[in-house]
Amino acid sequence: MKRSIVYLLTVLFGTLIIHAQTNINSGKSSVFRAGASTSNITPPLGTPIIGNFTEPPAINIHDELHVRCLALDDGTTKLVFVIVDNVGIERMVFDEAKRLINEKTGLPKGNLLMSAVHTHSATSAGGLGEKRRGWNVDEPLDEYQTFVANRISDGVQIALNRLEPARIGWGAGEVPLHLFNRRWMMKKPVMNPFGGIDQVKMNPGIGNPDLLNPAGPIDPEVSFISVQSIAGHPIALLGNYSLHYVGGVPNGDISADYFAVFADRIQELLKADRQDPPFVGILTNGTSGDVNNINFGGKSEKHAPYAKMRIVADDLAQEVIRVYQNIHYHDWVKLQAAESELSLQVRRATPEMLTNIQKVLLRPDTAKPLYNKLEKFYAKRVLQMQKEWPDDVSIILQTFRIGDLGVAAIPFEVFAETGLEIKEKSPFKSTFTIELANGSYGYLPTPEQHKLGGYETWLTTNKVQIDASAKIVEELMSLFSTLK
């Protein structure tokens, strides 16, 4: 009897050894883990709100601003998403946060994907006024930038501390009804601030008789990653949708826009309120540089403050929940990251533009504009660019692999057609792109859209060489190819 028991124990122990060895040889851990957190980055009242051509002081906090973090661990590699409620964060702020995290946790900087959601109702984390626009890397961070970097570090550390055995799944639905390309081809040429002629106008107005057709596509897909505990409790859900922002925010209000409303609504629909640790809903901005939620070819709509963003966020959350019911969860998936630095040339004003700018600046402020109502604003920005900006800039491009899901990260406001191109060319079964990641360098039109002109192509709104989007897509495909 004793010999039989010994024999059975020997067989069982040997089986466990073989199973463990198989996991080691395959690079697979028997335990996949996930953790999530939020940290508050709400600025004080009186700080300027950026996102438009004026910067009113904050007089009300409608909803708190946060850093939202999702950490994943396959036993060998840890990846962390860091999504910040801000219009756009300069690379030096993210770099400082990565330095702090690496110093305190040992996590490689390339395994941290950090991005801004692009709310137009938050204080700047890119310096105030014209003080810094992503180029003066030698100037120390200001008080709010330092605060944000430290709060990002705190959030990541908390998410890592909360890692627990988990399962992961992902999926995608479609919500096209709130997406409209905001760039329109016009019947009549449009004068830009530099004295040139554009074929396209951004936000041309509802009912404009000169409208022809939208100048580009939309990407209706809403992608998401869901992680839950082994017991089935939701830990976090990270979504991705290509919509610029919603707005409808009263002047002087601080708000994270529909990104925060989605996070709250998805928690409600998942019945994940008052958990310990708390559930974290996250919405990242996809490729929405030329997409908003206004149908210029339709009828005018009126909504009370915050009403439209609740509609959009609810529709988005409902579609995610519909797909969520049938996604497949994995007990373990392989995680990988790859990143590179890409050097891009900085655009410069042509001699003709500089001549026209001087004409604009010589006119009194009360005079009727020569070319465009924004000509003086852009004239000053171009001259500052000529004086202060470098000849080239180095940007971070980044890719994550989560099983057969690929994630790309780009530090620009990316056009929808570029996002669609990345999805088409990606070697992964599913792919989405997060914009304004690891920096903020303005708009990224395609070379074809540059030919049409329009706000997003104007110098200083767009800062880098005209074929930059093509170079970026090529580099991302190269990075994807290394994740095997």
C-alpha positions, 0 to 999 in steps of 0.5 A: 500500500505504502509503495503504491502511494509512493508511486502515485506521488512520484508520478504526480510530482513528475507530471508537475515538474514536466508541466512547469518545465514546459511553461519555462521552455515556452516562456509562459508563466502559469500566472498572468496578472493585472492591476489598475489605479487612478491618481488625481491631477486636478489643478487649482482654480485660477489656472488657465484652461487651454485647448482654444485660442483663448485661455480663460482662468478656471472658475469651476471644477466640473469633474476631477482630472486623473491619471488612469493606469493599467498594468499587465504582467505575463510573468516575464514582461510588464507593460503599463498604459498611462492615460492622462486627462490633458489636452497634450503633454510634452515629452519632457514631462513624460520623460521625467515620469518615466525616469521616476518610475524606472528609478523606483520600480526598475520597469524599463521606460520602453514598457510604459505607454503614456498619452493624453486624452485631448480634453480641451478643458484642462490646464496645460501640462506643456508650459503656459502661453508661448513659453514652451511648445515641446522644443526647449528641452533645457528649461526645467519643468514648471510647478504643474508639470512636476506635479503631473510627472510625480502623480503619474509615477504614483499611479504606476506604482499603485497599479503595479502594487495591485497586480493580481492573478487575472484573465485578459480579453479584447474586442471591437465594435462600431459606433459611427453615428458620432463621427464626422470628418471636420475637414470639408472640400469647399466650392470656393477657395479659402484664404489661409493666414499666410496669404495662400489658398486652401481647398479645405476648411476645418469646421466650416459651419452647419448650412454653409452653402459652399460645402462639397464633401468631407476631405477624409474618412472616419474610423468607426471602430471602438476597440477595448481591452478587458481584464478581470480577476480569476474570480471574474470581478472586473479589474479594468477596461481600456477603450480606444475611439477616434473622436477628437473630444465632445465639448459643450463645457461652460467657459471656465470649467475644468473637465476631462470631457467624454473620456471621464464620462465613459470611464464612469458609465462603463463601471456602472454597466459592469456593476463594478462600483465600490470594489476593493481595489477599485475598478478603473475605466479608461478611454484612450484617444485613437486617430482623431486629428481630423474627426469631431462629433459635428455633422456639418452636412446636417442640421444644427443641434442644441444641447445643454452643457455636458449633455452631448458628451453623456450621449456619446459616452453612453452609446460608446459604453453600450456598444462595448458592453454588447461586444464584451458579453462574448469576448474570449478571455485568456489565462495567459498571453505573451506581452512585448514592447518595442520603441524607437526614436525617429528624427523628423525635420521641422518645417520652415516658412517660405520666403513668400510666407515671411513677406506676407507675415510682415505685411500683416504685422505692419497693419494696425490691430483694428484694420480689416484682415488681409487674408484671414482673421487668425493672421496676426496670431499665426504671424507671431507664432511663425516668427517665434518658430523661426527664432526658437525651434530646432531644425529637427526633432526626435520623437518616440514611436512605440508598439505593444504586443498583447497576444495577437493584439497590436497597439501603436503609439504616436505623439501627434494628433493623427488623421483617421486615414493614417489609423486605418492604414496602420490597421490594414498593414499591421501583422496582428489580428487586431490593432489600434493606435493611441495618439498624443503618446509619449509627447505632443507635437501637433497635427499629423496630416498625410502628404495628400491632405497637406496638398489640400491645405486647411487648419491642420496643415498650417505652419506651427499647427503642423510642425514637421516635414510633409511626409512625416506620416508616411515615415511614421507608419513605415517605422511602426510596421518595422517595430511590429515586425520585431514583436514575435 
